[in-house]
């Protein structure tokens, strides 16, 4: 029913935001509420889910993230709360890469995801996340800053796999750091976050 809400954030909790739109406060569950700020004006893409227990609004920064949420919901054994928890624990590109590469062990680290559910996620979604994988593969090595290339090679030399390094490359490419050391530190922080 709703595509998005544009309004001001009036409340932030660990699991939801309250967004005021023309005098009405909407309670919106989202993956990372603390990524927002009070009084910030936002556009949140909404998915309304009606259950016996009530009507819930789930919100996302982009239409693509909303699409990923809907794809996760299509997997047997994944409900809205599990899908939000999975998305809160990981960014969309890394999650899509893990699914595309069939990393079942990696997927079991998410809340509420056991080996059976992780296998089902891979079975149902592998090959269907082209938008996210395209974004991951968009940054060819020749387009990267020399210091970032050096940092990626250093991470490989430290023993990280090519898959792990590929997963964090888009995030590092968005940063404007002044040295390979700075990229290595940020890269290690992203890799150790898992």
Long-range contacts (C-beta under 8 A, 24 or more apart in sequence): 1-48, 2-46, 2-47, 2-48, 2-57, 3-45, 3-46, 4-43, 4-44, 4-45, 4-46, 5-43, 5-44, 5-46, 5-59, 6-41, 6-42, 6-43, 6-44, 7-41, 7-42, 8-39, 8-40, 8-41, 8-42, 9-36, 9-37, 9-38, 9-39, 9-40, 9-41, 9-42, 10-38, 10-39, 11-38, 12-36, 12-37, 12-38, 17-44, 17-59, 19-44, 19-59, 26-57, 27-57, 28-57, 28-58, 28-59, 29-56, 29-57, 29-58, 29-59, 29-80, 29-84, 30-58, 30-59, 30-60, 30-84, 31-60, 31-65, 31-84, 31-87, 31-88, 32-88, 35-61, 49-80, 56-80, 58-84, 60-87, 64-92, 64-131, 64-132, 65-92, 67-131, 68-92, 68-95, 68-96, 68-129, 68-132, 71-125, 71-128, 71-129, 72-121, 72-125, 74-124, 74-125, 75-117, 75-120, 75-121, 75-124, 75-125, 76-120, 76-124, 77-116, 77-117, 77-120, 78-117, 78-121, 81-112, 82-110, 82-111, 82-112, 82-113, 85-110, 85-111, 85-112, 86-110, 86-111, 86-113, 91-171, 92-132, 93-132, 93-135, 93-136, 93-167, 93-170, 93-171, 94-167, 94-168, 95-132, 96-129, 96-132, 96-133, 96-136, 97-132, 97-133, 97-136, 97-163, 97-166, 97-167, 98-167, 99-125, 99-126, 99-129, 100-126, 100-127, 100-129, 100-133, 101-163, 102-126, 103-163, 106-194, 109-194, 135-170, 136-166, 136-167, 136-169, 136-170, 138-170, 139-169, 139-170, 139-173, 144-169, 144-173, 147-177, 147-178, 147-179, 147-180, 147-182, 147-183, 148-172, 148-173, 148-177, 148-180, 148-183, 150-180, 150-183, 151-180, 151-181, 151-183, 151-184, 151-187, 152-183, 152-187, 154-180, 154-184, 155-184, 155-187, 155-188, 155-191, 160-191, 164-191
